[in-house]
């Protein structure tokens, strides 16, 4: 098996080398790529039935058959024709326009075929093949790549024991070219690390979300009384990283596979992550994750730090907490997101100190939607500034919560939980790049996918095409301003050649490709979009578009 995989799919062997500084050889472009959930499947067979995971011709009664480049809206994983085409396309079309790559895991097939069970050797081999390809396409050109571990990159899936272990050791070898040498020892312990993608200015933290993920029953869930739990050790490390980067004036992105939501993380893992996200709001530019395959965003809120009533009725660790991110029926995810957005305070009562934004990108694998990737643009103008303003957490909360003073009194069930330990000063500043458009601020993104018809119609002689699905930008932000003086300083957020013809026309003011018209991707802009989505009558068309993009035209939409 390994021999066959090597012959068919492995990229040429390369000698590992350290991540190369972008500044040394490349001019900053002000863009980066987020790519996630590629799920290559060496057993994928064109013409096979979907019910066989696209592995066999039977059953013949199954009308859905595997297409050459992948099967949209199915339960099948990606053929190598799709993953190779995607990375070759990015190599040819985008590598001259981006500064770094955030790559958030799941580079092995799902364990969805009992007749072909996965093995650790297969998982490692698939990850090594994909890592070699990422090296070839990006790292060899001086473009840093920051990978993170997915829940299907381990065996059994979802289960990862405390490290160091054979899995963390194996990935320290597979990703040796991507991980800075000083970080290898920490990585071998827990599979997390950080990379200065723009030295001394901008960093990306790669988190091992397996130690926060509540499907991983091999760990303790960050409970305060278990300080050596691997989730707690990782968050202790993260706190040190955040403080160090803040003191150095470096801004950063937090990235990983499973997104931080109450329904995905153990309760005490989530509350610690949420508190740090708000405490270091002036340093963190944003949060980028995959795993869900559906295109959406969520808000981390100060009220998430309150002790919820349901935990008082159950165990103190809150292991029965639920949220909008588990086993969805139909459009349940969409409906529960809208409910969350509807619970936001009115515009004039919003305190932006109390929010962080999690971006969750769709996948390359067309399971269950369409192959996608996302290009972010960010501000590379202006001078760096250190932010020192601090504010203590105020009394927060709407919704049912327990009185914290009472709940945390000596001898209570919550005294030795993280809910009762979160009392450090918050670092927030309205002038920070997460809050206003300044140096390193995320400005917007363009999302590309392969349409269903194009994917189904493609074959050995006809390749698919990635096309713009939508962009968050306002239309007028895609072109130089009319003022000649201002136009001389203008930089295209998305190069014109990557836009559809209709958007290249600088005279248009509206477009189906620009539904959100966001001025940037700061916290105030995202909160404003959430508030707009919460208006069922006034923003009916916007809600319809948001739902369409979330499911890419799938049955949930």
Helices and strands as residue ranges (DSSP letters): H 2-9, H 22-25, E 31-35, G 50-52, H 80-93, E 100-103, G 114-116, H 120-137, G 139-141, E 144-147, H 166-174, G 181-183, H 184-190, E 193-198, E 202-206, G 209-211, H 230-248, E 251-258, H 267-279, E 284-293, E 296-301, G 302-305, H 309-313, H 332-342, G 347-349, G 352-354, E 355-362, E 372-378, E 390-391, H 404-407, G 418-420, E 426-427, E 442-450, H 452-457, E 466-471, G 475-478, H 484-487, G 496-498, H 501-504, H 523-533, H 540-551
